Amino acid sequence: MAPRIAVLGCGYWGSNHIRTLKKLGVLHAVSDANGARAEGFATEQECLAIAPDALHRRNDIDAVVLALPPQYHAEFAERLVEAGKDVLVEKPIALTVADAERTVAAARAHDRVFMVGHVLRFHPAFETLKALIDNGELGEVRYIHSHRLGLGKFHTENDALWDLAPHDLSMILAITGTAPLEVRGEGAAILDNLSDFAHLHMLFPGGVRGHLFTSRLNPYRERRLTVVGTKAMAVFDDVEPWERKLAVYRHAVWQDSGQWAFTANEPAYVEVQQGMPLTRELEHFLDCLETRSEPRTTGEEAVTVLKILTAGTVIHD
């Protein structure tokens, strides 16, 4: 029997979950603090509307997708896993490391599937990039940098780093396979006391370095992840059309008579199978529910992401 899934949080991203789960045939209920909003989605999607505080008591709910403001994630996630529900929680998993660790421990203690919505891990271009790295096509990875820039969205609780960086950090951690040894953050607050621009500088075991730049006050959109290896460099650019989203540059750099020399080659665009990352993420969640297997984006990884965010946050008076 297909799992019966509820979505808690009917805002912008929650509505995407609702519509996608409906297409996948597993949407059973919606829930929101705004009862009228939940009822509207329930009517539109022909499912139940359930009050948030009642979800954990419902025997007809197998799993819940949490798409709430992040300050509420830990409270509801812990309550749900303790009630025997499997959970997919949107990023960030919580606003403090302590809350995140407590939630992950509760999920482990109650043997629940617990997945975090780092949706770009399921982007076909990133999956193809990760396969190239794992197959040695880029050689030894030495440097990773990501830029996630644009205008908005503006939150009263999250700054540019916490809102925009988790997806990129999840991808970087997937590539390095380990947490950074050092994290240094820089930020600038323009509108209020929350950073509108943020930089993270990271050092990983083996000397691999990472750099991340986020901005919500940028005049143009940039969604780019670059990986520099000893054999080649690769760029995942999500602003580009599908046929140009993943490029490999086989530049060469060498020393000649004590001087550095290089050749710059044109990019080779790698074919990427098209697909919606959110659909693929939710299909993965459904597979984990059926097989009781470990999700690709675990709670433990999300805790590491939160530790990096915490270490790199700049407090503005």
Disulfide bonds with the S-S distance in Angstrom:
none
